[in-house]
Amino acid sequence: MKDLLDQIKNCEVCKTNLPLEPRPVLSANSKSKIVIIGQAPGVKVHESGIPWDDRSGDLLRNWLGIEKKTFYDADNIAIIPMGFCYPGKGKSGDLPPRPECAPLWHKLLLQQMADQKLTLLIGQYSQRYYLDGTRKKNLTETVKSFQEYLPVYFPLPHPSPRNRFWLQKNPWFQTDLLPVLQNMVSDLLR
């Protein structure tokens, strides 16, 4: 696993398409029990090199019911974005993750995680990639149908502060989904 992580951290496959120097951001080891597959690092995470080191990460940890120490322990949680480097700014937020990363690296990483029990699919890009033919008509319906994807996948919206209106419009997320998620995470990390 160490050699693979070193290869990824030195990857420059899409260097000419990035606004900043490549800086793949991920965390994993062969003992990881839960895999979080998100979108791509934002500029703050690019600068720190620490996955989910922003307000979105704070909200995600709150959703999971865990502290930073547990979240950043790769024996517990692997953090693998769809795109490993900051993709740049778009009209209404960051650009989509670069398309090269997931096909190039995900399978190799996941094959080395024998203890993996659950994969959290954060946002539409990971859900499109991993739930291909079984996704619902939109992210809301996919997340609402989370039990159909268990015990392997758990689809979630992105915990961006920009999604606060989505969270307000979908109170079931807080009342029905989060308790299930927190119980699963707690059980898996015991």
Buried (B, 14 or more C-beta within 10 A) or exposed (E): BEEBBEEBBEBEBBEEBBEEEBBBBBBBBBBBBBBBBBBBBBBBBBEEEBBBBBEBBBBBBEBBBBEEEBBBBBEBBBBBBBBBBBBBEEEEEBBBBBBBBBEBBBEEBBEBBEBBBBBBBBBBBBBBBBBEEEBBEEBBEBBBBBEEBEEEBBBBBBBBEEBEEBBEEBEEBEEEBBEEBBEBBEEBBE
